[in-house]
């Protein structure tokens, strides 16, 4: 029951920390009450999508990050450094081998159509979405499905000046269907044959077809290629609203690899309390009804995210971190948490835990609160990942860097 490293949180930052430690042969336990936000939102890997990297004159990511680090010394990227960010991204991409891998378009952000009918900048994209990055250079058709309310083909087709159609599904006449159900059907040859024939009849000179990101959970490249053969044109996926099938693919790939490497998973369990002595965490109590088990370790990484992941909690008075009771940087009373307009930058999205350069939590004087506990991911302060479009990049870089600091035994 004793481990070299216990990671609390099963989002992308926790998974990256586990991979980094497991590759070095460490005994790792990862605990999570859920699968993290990865399976909700992540379709692609955003690293930094601010105007500096998303304007009419795009900037190479490396150059943009260098400037960003220089201008934002309290940002998590500044603590990791450019080299650490690049190493983390490289470690992430090494997990995904062709045919389903992640790639960049010329080391710059590219614009992809989204299920909300907008174009958004992102950096690393799966092979199933690459053709969408060149959408405005082509003539295409967007395909939706009647009953699938998380994707409307007409909204997506509008900004591209393409056509959009919605196919009927004989399997569920008049019923609502989910992304996971569509993803399972897409893996069946009979289903692909039906929709392939229907789409081919609807083509009117288009050279590519865009689908919502539901081209199968296990082998999306096989599904993509089979549809291309049946339809006769290029096929690509478009990021959709939650749940994210591409995010589930990422999670499943990490889990499969980590279990093979001997990492112990406790999914569906929450940390009930921790044992602290002399500024060091000795272990965690994991609630597994009807009992609570104790797990000890030399080092710990807290990667529970912010509000959606349960890493931060709010009441009418304050925002708190529920596991270690770490102090949260917060701007005064509740009235100051939000802007006056919905589209304002809301201060609550910058709240998080202050840390030193090693990602250890610190108090108001800058002294470490816990010597052997590090933080990773969006729970860190000093960033606004929603506006910056940097969430996955922060999770990958800080998860990697926190585990690396553990391996170097500097904390």
Secondary structure, 3 states (H helix, E strand, C coil): CEEEEEEECCCHHHHHHHHHHHHCCCCEEEEECCCCCHHHHCCCECCCCCHHHHCCCCCCHHHHHHHHHHHCCCCHHHHHHHHHHHHHHHHHHCCCCCCCCEECECCECEEEEECCCCEEEECEEEHHHHHHHHHHHCCEEEEEECCCCCCCHHHHHHHHCCEEEEECCHHHCCCCCCHHHHHHHHCCHHHHHHHHHHHHHHCCCCCEEEEECCCCCCCHHHHHHHHHHHHCCEEEEEECCCCCHHHHHHHHHHHHHHHHCCCEEEECCEEEEEEEECCEEEEEEEEECCEEEEEEEEEEEECCCCCCCCCCEECCCCEECCCCCCCCECCCCHHHCCCCCCCCCCHHHHCEECECCCCEEECCCCCECCCCEEECCCCECCCCHHHHCCHHHHHHHHHHHHHHHHHCCCC
